[in-house]
Amino acid sequence: MSEHEHHHSQSQPVKSDGLDRVAWSATLHCLTGCAIGEVLGLVLATWWGWGVASSIVLAIALAFLFGYGLTIVPLLRSGLGVKRALPLAFASDTLSITVMEIIDNAIMLVVPGAMTAGLTSWLFWISLVVALTIAAVAAFPVNRWLIARGRGHAVLHEHHHH
């Protein structure tokens, strides 16, 4: 193996067993950010008496904010500057959060009364948990596919180890 080939083999995508683990970790990471954003968005929108459309917009905005935040904070802690951390977070999480949010919000809209049930209703919380679970299952193959190609959270793992 030449010096050139050896250098490239270090940043090769993760092997299959580790791949599932990294992909689940990335998915749960995204799910945590999405869940915090969704719940906070829907809680605030309900509190402020907003309608369904504006609640969804707020929930999605906060889901992206928390999703990226959970990725950016450890990168900043590891000593990366904001200019390096932001593009990495966007690269690793955008597709995953997008898939999760589309599915999550679609389910919340499809379940009769879920969005208007209110925060004290079991229907609202059960729908949200089911929606987020399905969203995570849908986002897992997306994350796995990205990581297998050395993209997504694979990019982050190179920085966690340095």
TIGU-271352 format. One record per atom (N, C-alpha, C, CB): residue number from 1; atom name; x, y, z. Coordinates in steps of 0.1 Angstrom, whole numbers, plus 5000, padded with zeros to 4 digits. Glycine has a CB too. Layout:
BEGIN
n,atom,X,Y,Z
NUM,CA,X,Y,Z
...
This chain:
BEGIN
n,atom,X,Y,Z
1,N,5009,4988,5000
1,CA,5000,5000,5000
1,C,5009,5012,5000
1,CB,4990,5000,5012
2,N,5006,5021,4991
2,CA,5015,5033,4990
2,C,5011,5043,5001
2,CB,5013,5040,4976
3,N,5019,5053,5003
3,CA,5016,5063,5013
3,C,5003,5070,5010
3,CB,5028,5074,5013
4,N,5000,5073,4998
4,CA,4988,5080,4993
4,C,4976,5071,4997
4,CB,4989,5083,4978
5,N,4976,5058,4993
5,CA,4965,5049,4996
5,C,4962,5048,5011
5,CB,4967,5036,4990
6,N,4973,5047,5019
6,CA,4972,5045,5033
6,C,4965,5057,5039
6,CB,4986,5043,5039
7,N,4969,5069,5035
7,CA,4963,5081,5040
7,C,4948,5081,5038
7,CB,4969,5094,5034
8,N,4943,5077,5026
8,CA,4929,5077,5023
8,C,4921,5067,5030
8,CB,4927,5075,5008
9,N,4928,5055,5033
9,CA,4920,5044,5040
9,C,4916,5048,5054
9,CB,4929,5032,5040
10,N,4923,5058,5060
10,CA,4919,5062,5074
10,C,4905,5069,5074
10,CB,4930,5071,5080
11,N,4902,5076,5064
11,CA,4889,5083,5064
11,C,4878,5076,5056
11,CB,4890,5098,5058
12,N,4881,5063,5054
12,CA,4871,5054,5047
12,C,4858,5053,5056
12,CB,4877,5040,5044
13,N,4847,5051,5049
13,CA,4835,5049,5057
13,C,4836,5038,5067
13,CB,4823,5046,5047
14,N,4827,5039,5077
14,CA,4827,5030,5088
14,C,4823,5016,5084
14,CB,4817,5035,5099
15,N,4828,5005,5090
15,CA,4824,4992,5086
15,C,4810,4989,5091
15,CB,4834,4981,5093
16,N,4804,4979,5085
16,CA,4789,4976,5086
16,C,4784,4976,5100
16,CB,4786,4964,5079
17,N,4790,4968,5110
17,CA,4785,4967,5123
17,C,4786,4980,5130
17,CB,4792,4956,5131
18,N,4797,4987,5129
18,CA,4799,5000,5135
18,C,4790,5010,5128
18,CB,4813,5005,5134
19,N,4787,5008,5115
19,CA,4778,5017,5107
19,C,4764,5018,5113
19,CB,4778,5012,5093
20,N,4759,5007,5116
20,CA,4745,5007,5122
20,C,4745,5015,5135
20,CB,4740,4993,5125
21,N,4756,5013,5143
21,CA,4757,5019,5156
21,C,4758,5035,5154
21,CB,4769,5014,5164
22,N,4767,5039,5145
22,CA,4769,5053,5142
22,C,4756,5059,5137
22,CB,4781,5055,5133
23,N,4749,5052,5128
23,CA,4737,5057,5122
23,C,4726,5058,5132
23,CB,4732,5047,5110
24,N,4725,5048,5141
24,CA,4715,5050,5152
24,C,4718,5061,5161
24,CB,4714,5037,5160
25,N,4731,5063,5164
25,CA,4735,5074,5172
25,C,4732,5087,5166
25,CB,4750,5073,5175
26,N,4734,5088,5153
26,CA,4731,5101,5145
26,C,4716,5103,5145
26,CB,4736,5100,5131
27,N,4708,5092,5143
27,CA,4694,5093,5143
27,C,4688,5097,5156
27,CB,4688,5079,5138
28,N,4693,5091,5167
28,CA,4688,5095,5180
28,C,4691,5109,5184
28,CB,4693,5085,5191
29,N,4703,5113,5180
29,CA,4708,5126,5182
29,C,4699,5136,5175
29,CB,4723,5128,5176
30,N,4696,5133,5162
30,CA,4686,5142,5155
30,C,4673,5142,5161
30,CB,4686,5137,5140
31,N,4668,5130,5165
31,CA,4655,5128,5171
31,C,4654,5136,5184
31,CB,4652,5113,5174
32,N,4664,5137,5192
32,CA,4664,5145,5204
32,C,4662,5159,5201
32,CB,4678,5143,5212
33,N,4670,5164,5191
33,CA,4668,5178,5187
33,C,4654,5181,5182
33,CB,4679,5182,5177
34,N,4650,5172,5173
34,CA,4636,5174,5167
34,C,4625,5173,5178
34,CB,4634,5163,5156
35,N,4627,5164,5187
35,CA,4616,5163,5197
35,C,4616,5175,5206
35,CB,4619,5150,5206
36,N,4628,5180,5210
36,CA,4628,5192,5219
36,C,4622,5204,5211
36,CB,4643,5196,5223
37,N,4626,5205,5198
37,CA,4620,5216,5190
37,C,4605,5215,5188
37,CB,4627,5217,5177
38,N,4601,5203,5185
38,CA,4586,5201,5182
38,C,4578,5204,5195
38,CB,4584,5186,5178
39,N,4582,5198,5206
39,CA,4575,5199,5218
39,C,4575,5214,5222
39,CB,4580,5191,5230
40,N,4586,5220,5223
40,CA,4587,5234,5227
40,C,4579,5243,5217
40,CB,4602,5239,5227
41,N,4580,5241,5204
41,CA,4573,5248,5194
41,C,4558,5247,5196
41,CB,4576,5244,5180
42,N,4553,5235,5198
42,CA,4539,5232,5200
42,C,4534,5238,5213
42,CB,4535,5217,5199
43,N,4542,5237,5224
43,CA,4538,5242,5237
43,C,4537,5257,5236
43,CB,4549,5238,5248
44,N,4547,5264,5230
44,CA,4547,5279,5229
44,C,4535,5283,5220
44,CB,4560,5284,5223
45,N,4533,5276,5209
45,CA,4522,5280,5200
45,C,4509,5279,5206
45,CB,4523,5272,5187
46,N,4507,5268,5214
46,CA,4494,5266,5221
46,C,4492,5277,5231
46,CB,4494,5252,5227
47,N,4503,5279,5239
47,CA,4503,5289,5249
47,C,4499,5303,5244
47,CB,4516,5290,5257
48,N,4505,5306,5232
48,CA,4502,5319,5226
48,C,4489,5319,5217
48,CB,4514,5323,5217
49,N,4482,5308,5217
49,CA,4470,5307,5210
49,C,4471,5307,5195
49,CB,4461,5318,5214
50,N,4483,5303,5189
50,CA,4485,5302,5175
50,C,4477,5291,5168
50,CB,4500,5301,5172
51,N,4475,5293,5155
51,CA,4469,5282,5147
51,C,4478,5271,5143
51,CB,4463,5288,5134
52,N,4473,5261,5137
52,CA,4480,5249,5133
52,C,4492,5252,5124
52,CB,4471,5239,5126
53,N,4490,5260,5114
53,CA,4501,5263,5104
53,C,4512,5270,5111
53,CB,4496,5272,5093
54,N,4510,5281,5119
54,CA,4520,5288,5125
54,C,4527,5279,5136
54,CB,4515,5301,5131
55,N,4520,5270,5143
55,CA,4526,5261,5153
55,C,4536,5252,5146
55,CB,4515,5253,5160
56,N,4532,5247,5134
56,CA,4541,5238,5127
56,C,4554,5245,5122
56,CB,4534,5232,5114
57,N,4552,5257,5117
57,CA,4564,5265,5113
57,C,4573,5267,5125
57,CB,4559,5279,5107
58,N,4568,5271,5136
58,CA,4576,5273,5148
58,C,4583,5260,5152
58,CB,4567,5279,5160
59,N,4575,5249,5153
59,CA,4580,5237,5157
59,C,4592,5232,5148
59,CB,4569,5226,5157
60,N,4590,5234,5135
60,CA,4600,5230,5125
60,C,4613,5239,5127
60,CB,4595,5231,5111
61,N,4611,5252,5128
61,CA,4622,5261,5130
61,C,4630,5257,5143
61,CB,4617,5275,5131
62,N,4623,5254,5154
62,CA,4630,5250,5166
62,C,4636,5236,5165
62,CB,4620,5251,5178
63,N,4630,5227,5158
63,CA,4636,5214,5156
63,C,4649,5215,5149
63,CB,4626,5205,5147
64,N,4650,5224,5138
64,CA,4663,5226,5131
64,C,4673,5232,5141
64,CB,4661,5234,5119
65,N,4668,5242,5148
65,CA,4677,5249,5158
65,C,4683,5240,5168
65,CB,4669,5261,5165
66,N,4675,5232,5174
66,CA,4680,5222,5184
66,C,4688,5211,5178
66,CB,4668,5217,5193
67,N,4683,5206,5166
67,CA,4690,5196,5159
67,C,4704,5200,5156
67,CB,4683,5192,5146
68,N,4706,5212,5150
68,CA,4719,5217,5147
68,C,4727,5220,5160
68,CB,4718,5229,5138
69,N,4720,5225,5170
69,CA,4726,5229,5183
69,C,4733,5217,5189
69,CB,4716,5235,5192
70,N,4726,5205,5189
70,CA,4731,5193,5196
70,C,4744,5188,5188
70,CB,4721,5183,5196
71,N,4745,5192,5176
71,CA,4757,5188,5168
71,C,4768,5198,5170
71,CB,4753,5186,5153
72,N,4765,5211,5170
72,CA,4775,5221,5170
72,C,4782,5222,5184
72,CB,4768,5235,5167
73,N,4774,5221,5195
73,CA,4780,5223,5208
73,C,4792,5213,5210
73,CB,4769,5220,5219
74,N,4791,5200,5208
74,CA,4802,5191,5210
74,C,4814,5195,5201
74,CB,4799,5177,5208
75,N,4811,5199,5189
75,CA,4822,5203,5180
75,C,4829,5215,5185
75,CB,4816,5206,5165
76,N,4822,5225,5190
76,CA,4828,5237,5196
76,C,4836,5233,5208
76,CB,4817,5248,5200
77,N,4831,5224,5216
77,CA,4838,5219,5228
77,C,4851,5212,5225
77,CB,4829,5210,5236
78,N,4851,5205,5213
78,CA,4863,5198,5209
78,C,4874,5208,5203
78,CB,4860,5188,5198
79,N,4870,5221,5203
79,CA,4880,5231,5199
79,C,4879,5236,5185
79,CB,4894,5225,5200
80,N,4868,5231,5178
80,CA,4866,5236,5164
80,C,4860,5250,5165
80,CB,4857,5227,5156
81,N,4863,5259,5156
81,CA,4857,5272,5155
81,C,4843,5271,5149
81,CB,4866,5282,5148
82,N,4835,5282,5152
82,CA,4822,5282,5147
82,C,4822,5281,5131
82,CB,4815,5296,5151
83,N,4831,5288,5125
83,CA,4832,5287,5110
83,C,4834,5273,5105
83,CB,4843,5296,5105
84,N,4840,5264,5112
84,CA,4842,5250,5108
84,C,4830,5242,5113
84,CB,4855,5244,5114
85,N,4825,5245,5125
85,CA,4814,5237,5131
85,C,4801,5238,5124
85,CB,4813,5241,5146
86,N,4797,5250,5120
86,CA,4784,5252,5113
86,C,4783,5244,5101
86,CB,4783,5267,5110
87,N,4792,5245,5091
87,CA,4791,5238,5079
87,C,4790,5222,5081
87,CB,4802,5241,5069
88,N,4798,5218,5091
88,CA,4797,5203,5095
88,C,4784,5199,5100
88,CB,4808,5200,5105
89,N,4778,5207,5108
89,CA,4765,5204,5114
89,C,4754,5205,5103
89,CB,4761,5215,5125
90,N,4755,5215,5094
90,CA,4745,5215,5083
90,C,4747,5203,5074
90,CB,4747,5228,5075
91,N,4759,5200,5071
91,CA,4762,5188,5062
91,C,4757,5175,5068
91,CB,4777,5187,5059
92,N,4759,5174,5081
92,CA,4756,5161,5087
92,C,4741,5159,5091
92,CB,4764,5159,5100
93,N,4734,5170,5094
93,CA,4720,5169,5099
93,C,4709,5174,5091
93,CB,4720,5177,5112
94,N,4712,5182,5080
94,CA,4701,5188,5073
94,C,4691,5178,5067
94,CB,4706,5196,5061
95,N,4697,5168,5060
95,CA,4688,5158,5054
95,C,4680,5150,5064
95,CB,4696,5148,5045
96,N,4687,5146,5074
96,CA,4681,5138,5085
96,C,4669,5145,5092
96,CB,4691,5134,5095
97,N,4672,5158,5096
97,CA,4662,5166,5102
97,C,4650,5169,5093
97,CB,4668,5180,5107
98,N,4653,5171,5080
98,CA,4643,5174,5070
98,C,4633,5162,5069
98,CB,4649,5177,5056
99,N,4639,5150,5067
99,CA,4631,5138,5066
99,C,4623,5136,5079
99,CB,4640,5125,5064
100,N,4629,5138,5090
100,CA,4622,5136,5103
100,C,4610,5146,5104
100,CB,4631,5138,5114
101,N,4613,5158,5101
101,CA,4602,5169,5102
101,C,4591,5167,5093
101,CB,4608,5182,5100
102,N,4594,5163,5080
102,CA,4583,5161,5070
102,C,4574,5150,5075
102,CB,4589,5157,5056
103,N,4580,5138,5080
103,CA,4572,5127,5084
103,C,4565,5130,5097
103,CB,4581,5115,5086
104,N,4572,5135,5106
104,CA,4566,5139,5119
104,C,4554,5148,5118
104,CB,4576,5145,5128
105,N,4555,5159,5111
105,CA,4544,5168,5109
105,C,4533,5163,5100
105,CB,4550,5181,5103
106,N,4536,5155,5090
106,CA,4526,5149,5082
106,C,4517,5140,5091
106,CB,4533,5140,5070
107,N,4523,5132,5099
107,CA,4516,5123,5108
107,C,4507,5131,5118
107,CB,4525,5113,5116
108,N,4513,5141,5124
108,CA,4505,5149,5133
108,C,4493,5156,5126
108,CB,4514,5161,5139
109,N,4494,5159,5113
109,CA,4483,5165,5106
109,C,4473,5154,5101
109,CB,4489,5172,5093
110,N,4478,5142,5099
110,CA,4469,5131,5094
110,C,4461,5125,5106
110,CB,4478,5120,5088
111,N,4466,5125,5118
111,CA,4459,5119,5129
111,C,4448,5129,5133
111,CB,4468,5117,5142
112,N,4435,5125,5132
112,CA,4424,5134,5134
112,C,4425,5141,5148
112,CB,4410,5127,5132
113,N,4425,5154,5148
113,CA,4425,5161,5161
113,C,4438,5162,5168
113,CB,4415,5155,5169
114,N,4449,5156,5163
114,CA,4461,5156,5171
114,C,4467,5170,5173
114,CB,4472,5147,5163
115,N,4467,5178,5163
115,CA,4472,5191,5164
115,C,4464,5201,5172
115,CB,4474,5197,5150
116,N,4451,5198,5173
116,CA,4442,5207,5180
116,C,4438,5201,5194
116,CB,4429,5210,5172
117,N,4443,5189,5197
117,CA,4439,5183,5209
117,C,4444,5190,5222
117,CB,4445,5169,5209
118,N,4455,5198,5220
118,CA,4460,5206,5232
118,C,4470,5198,5240
118,CB,4448,5210,5241
119,N,4478,5205,5248
119,CA,4489,5199,5255
119,C,4485,5190,5267
119,CB,4498,5209,5260
120,N,4472,5191,5271
120,CA,4468,5183,5282
120,C,4461,5170,5277
120,CB,4458,5190,5291
121,N,4461,5168,5264
121,CA,4454,5157,5258
121,C,4464,5145,5255
121,CB,4447,5161,5245
122,N,4459,5133,5259
122,CA,4467,5121,5256
122,C,4469,5119,5241
122,CB,4460,5108,5262
123,N,4458,5123,5233
123,CA,4459,5121,5218
123,C,4471,5129,5213
123,CB,4446,5127,5212
124,N,4473,5141,5218
124,CA,4484,5149,5213
124,C,4497,5143,5216
124,CB,4484,5163,5220
125,N,4500,5138,5228
125,CA,4513,5133,5232
125,C,4515,5119,5226
125,CB,4513,5131,5247
126,N,4505,5111,5225
126,CA,4506,5097,5219
126,C,4509,5099,5204
126,CB,4494,5089,5221
127,N,4502,5108,5197
127,CA,4504,5111,5183
127,C,4519,5116,5181
127,CB,4494,5121,5178
128,N,4523,5125,5190
128,CA,4537,5130,5188
128,C,4547,5119,5190
128,CB,4539,5142,5198
129,N,4546,5111,5200
129,CA,4555,5100,5202
129,C,4556,5090,5190
129,CB,4552,5093,5215
130,N,4544,5087,5186
130,CA,4543,5078,5174
130,C,4549,5084,5162
130,CB,4528,5074,5171
131,N,4546,5097,5160
131,CA,4551,5104,5148
131,C,4566,5105,5149
131,CB,4545,5118,5148
132,N,4572,5108,5160
132,CA,4586,5109,5162
132,C,4593,5096,5160
132,CB,4590,5116,5175
133,N,4587,5085,5165
133,CA,4592,5072,5164
133,C,4593,5068,5149
133,CB,4584,5061,5172
134,N,4582,5070,5142
134,CA,4582,5066,5127
134,C,4592,5075,5120
134,CB,4567,5068,5121
135,N,4593,5088,5124
135,CA,4602,5097,5117
135,C,4617,5092,5120
135,CB,4601,5111,5123
136,N,4620,5087,5132
136,CA,4633,5082,5135
136,C,4636,5069,5126
136,CB,4635,5079,5150
137,N,4626,5060,5125
137,CA,4628,5048,5117
137,C,4631,5052,5103
137,CB,4616,5039,5119
138,N,4624,5062,5098
138,CA,4626,5067,5084
138,C,4639,5074,5082
138,CB,4614,5076,5080
139,N,4644,5081,5092
139,CA,4656,5088,5091
139,C,4669,5079,5092
139,CB,4657,5099,5102
140,N,4667,5068,5099
140,CA,4678,5058,5101
140,C,4685,5054,5088
140,CB,4674,5046,5109
141,N,4677,5049,5078
141,CA,4684,5045,5066
141,C,4691,5057,5058
141,CB,4674,5039,5056
142,N,4685,5069,5060
142,CA,4691,5081,5054
142,C,4704,5084,5060
142,CB,4681,5094,5056
143,N,4705,5083,5074
143,CA,4718,5085,5081
143,C,4728,5074,5077
143,CB,4715,5086,5096
144,N,4723,5062,5077
144,CA,4731,5051,5074
144,C,4738,5052,5060
144,CB,4724,5037,5075
145,N,4729,5056,5050
145,CA,4734,5058,5036
145,C,4744,5069,5036
145,CB,4721,5061,5027
146,N,4742,5080,5042
146,CA,4751,5091,5043
146,C,4765,5087,5049
146,CB,4745,5103,5050
147,N,4764,5080,5060
147,CA,4776,5077,5068
147,C,4784,5066,5060
147,CB,4772,5071,5082
148,N,4777,5057,5053
148,CA,4783,5046,5045
148,C,4791,5053,5034
148,CB,4773,5037,5039
149,N,4787,5064,5030
149,CA,4795,5071,5019
149,C,4804,5082,5024
149,CB,4785,5078,5010
150,N,4807,5081,5038
150,CA,4816,5090,5044
150,C,4811,5104,5045
150,CB,4829,5091,5035
151,N,4797,5105,5044
151,CA,4791,5119,5046
151,C,4783,5119,5059
151,CB,4782,5122,5034
152,N,4775,5129,5061
152,CA,4767,5129,5073
152,C,4775,5129,5086
152,CB,4757,5118,5073
153,N,4771,5121,5095
153,CA,4778,5121,5108
153,C,4792,5114,5107
153,CB,4770,5113,5118
154,N,4795,5108,5096
154,CA,4809,5102,5094
154,C,4819,5114,5094
154,CB,4810,5094,5081
155,N,4814,5125,5089
155,CA,4822,5137,5088
155,C,4825,5142,5103
155,CB,4815,5148,5080
156,N,4815,5141,5111
156,CA,4817,5146,5125
156,C,4826,5136,5133
156,CB,4803,5146,5132
157,N,4825,5123,5130
157,CA,4834,5114,5137
157,C,4849,5116,5135
157,CB,4830,5100,5133
158,N,4852,5121,5123
158,CA,4866,5124,5121
158,C,4871,5135,5130
158,CB,4868,5129,5106
159,N,4861,5144,5134
159,CA,4865,5156,5142
159,C,4865,5152,5157
159,CB,4856,5167,5140
160,N,4856,5143,5161
160,CA,4856,5138,5175
160,C,4868,5131,5179
160,CB,4844,5129,5177
161,N,4875,5125,5170
161,CA,4887,5117,5173
161,C,4900,5125,5173
161,CB,4888,5105,5164
162,N,4899,5137,5167
162,CA,4912,5144,5166
162,C,4915,5152,5179
162,CB,4911,5154,5155
